[in-house]
């Protein structure tokens, strides 16, 4: 709860700071470029009059960006006013207020050219606020992606730890022969008549082991390990040993690290195989 309150206070502080910066920027722009005829004021009164432009912009930004959303969300928490509507409201209110302020306080004759300059000045806060919102959104997305990356890295590290440390026991059909191997060493499993041929690495050499069983039964034994995937009715491969999925006309095959033979990929398993890779 305290964290949310602190975040809310920080966000409010940042917004007010941004409003002040924009208002001060408009004050400086009008002061130095003098887009409106203000000859009737002496220097001190001119500064006060120009400061009024900044105050008007600050007021409308605070109303539209802070007060109105608070009032609306107090009645309907799920409703959120779109950013472009907020920008349009700030532009419309500021332009109307500037014209009123110039005419009735500054005694400036409102012409089309004056109104055009008023609109240009009024649109600058909208542009700055839009850029601020975009940058803020990108920062949030970046923080979210960084957090997601850390979570994925932890999952990968845990998976690799399990993958490197765990072993799998291949059991023959009549349970007379067992063959245990670390998961990380099993390259592929092939059907060979009434046997299955297990290819595994020992150092840099790929060796073979025959066990009397069916590929279907072996597939059930290795089902908990997601790195094994069936690519053909006669073959299951360890995805960590796949170098490339090749294609020639309508046929597909795999290149396996350290293994010279081509491993076929049938159409039946191709789509699921591509999704897994």
N, C-alpha and C positions, 0 to 999 in steps of 0.2 A: 504494500500500500504506500509506504513512504517513498519507494522507488518511483512509483507512478506519479506521486505528487511532485517529486524532484524533477522528473522529466517534463511535467506540465509547466512548472515554474521556469525551467530552462528554456522550453519552447516559447513561452510567453515573453521572456526576457529577450530572446533572439529576435522575435517578431517586432517588439517595440524598438529595439536597437536598429533594425532594418528600416522601420517607418521613420525614425529620426534621421537616419542617413539619407533617405530619399527626400525628405522634406528639406533638409539642409542643402541637398544638391539642387533642388528647385530654387531655393532662396538665392544661392550663388549664381545660378544661371540667369535669373531675372535681374539680379543686381549688376552683373558684368555685361550682359548682352542687351539689356534694356529693350525688350521686344515691345513694350507698351509706352506710350507717351505719359510721363509722370513729372512734367515740368512744374506743375503747380505746388509740389512738395519741396520743402528744404531737405537737407541731407538727412537729418535725424528722423523726420517724419517719413521720408522716403524709405529708410531702413525698416521702420515699423510697418509701413504699408506693404513692402515686399515680403516681410516676415509673415504677413497674413496669408500669402500664397502657400507657404510651407505649412502653416497651421491648418489651412483648409484641407490640404492633401493628407496631412497626418490624421485629422479627424475622420475623414471618409475611409481611409485605410483601416483605422482602428474599428470603425463601425462595421464595415463590410467583412473584414477578415477575422475579427474577434467577437464583437458584440452580437451581430446577427446570427452567426453559427451557434453561439452559446444559447441564444433564445430559441432557435429552431430545434437544436438537439435536446434541449430540456423538455420539449414536447414530443419530439420524435427522434430517438437516438440513432435510428438506422438511416435517416435521411441526411444526405450531404449535398450541399450546393456545389455544382460543378465549378471548376476554376475559371472557365471562360465566362461564366455568368457573373462571378465576382468581379472579374476584370472589366466587363462591360458596365456594371453598376458603378464601379469607381470612376471609370472614364466619363460616364454620363453625369454623375453628380458633381465631379470636379469641374467639368466644362461649364455646366450651368452655374455653379457657385462662382467660378472665376469671372464669367460674364457679369453676373449680378454684382460681384465685388468691385470690378473695374468700373462699371457704370454708376453705381450708387455711392460708392466710397471714393473711388479714384476720379470720378467725373470724366470718364473716358467714353467717347462716342463709339458704340459697338458697331463695327462694320464687318463685312464678310472676311476681310483680311485679318482683322483682330480675332474674330472667332476661329479662323483657321489656325492662327498661332496658339490660341488657347487650347484647341484640341491637340495640337502637337505636344504642348507642354503636359497636358493632362494624360496623354498616352504613355509618357515616359515611366511613371510609377507602375503602370500595368505591365510594361515590358520587363522592368526590373523584378517585379514580383513573380512574373512568369518564369524568368530565368532562375530566380531563387528557388521556386517550387521544383523546377526540373532538376537542379543541382541537388536539392535535398532528397528528392526521390531516387536519384542515381546513387547517392551516398547510402541510403537505406537499402537499396538493392545490392550494393556492393558489400555492405555489412552482412546482409542475409546470405549472399553467396559465399562469403568468407566463412561464416558459421556453418553453412551446409558443407563446404569443402572440408572443414575440420572434422565434422561428423563422419563424412565419407572416408576420410583418411583413417580415422579410428576404426571404422568398420573394415576397411581394407587391411589395416595392420592386424586386426584380430583374425580376419579370414586367413591372411598369409601365415600367421602364427599357427592357427589350427591346421592349415594346409600342409605346412612344413613338418609339424610335429606328429600328426595323426597317421595311423596306419590302417590299412584295410585288409581284411582276411577273406581270401577267396576259398570257398568251400566246395568240394566236389559233390556231385549229385548223390553219391552213396555215402557221403560224409566220411569217407575213408582217407581222404587226403585234404589237408589244409595248406594254404600258401599265403603267407602274410608279407605285405609290402607297404612301405611308406607311400602315401597318396602322391607325393611329389615325384615319385619315381615311375609311376604307371604311365606309359605312353599311350597305348591303345589296347583294345581287346577285340579279337576277331573270332568269328565262328569257324570251326574246322570239323565238319561232319558231327560226330558225337562228342567232340571236345571243343573247348575254347582255348585260344592261343593268347596268352597274356604277354605283351611286349613291355619291357621295363628297362630302365637305365641302370647301369652299374659303372659308375665313373663316367667315361665318355662313350661307353659301348652299350648298344641296345641288345638285350638278351631276350630269349623267349622261354615261356613255360607253358606246358600243356596240362589242362585239368579237364577231367571228364565231367562235363556239364553242358547245359544249353546257354546260349547268349541271353535268352529271356530271364533265366534264373539269376545269372550274374548281374543283369541289369537291375533286378530287384535288390540285390546285395549292395550295389553302389548307388542306389537311388538317393540316399541322404546327401551325397556329395555333388554339388551343383556344377562342378567343373567337368563332369563327365556328361557327354551328350552323344546320342545315337545319330549317326550320319548316314547309315545304310542298314539294310536288314541283316548284314553280316558283320557290322563293325560299330564299335563305340570308341570315341576318342577323348583324350584329356585335352581340353581347350588350351591349356598352358603350353602345349607342345606344337600347336598349330602355327605355321609360318605364314601361310597364304591360302586363300580359297581361289582356285583357278577355274577357268571356264573355256570350253572349246565346243563350238556349235551348241548342241543341246545337253552336253554332259558337263558335270562339275566334279572336281576332285581336290583333295587337300595335299599340301606339301607339309610334311612333318619334320621337325628339327632332328637331324642326325639319322633320318630314315629315307632310303632312296626310293622305295615303292610309293606309287600314287594310291591314295585312299579315296575310293569313290564316295560321292555324295548323291543320293537318289532324290528324285523330285518329291517323294513322299515326305522327306525330312528337311528339304532345302529351306523352306520358309522359316521354320522354327530354328533351324541352324543359323540362318542369317541374323535373326532377331537376337539370338544368344550371343553371337560374336559382336 
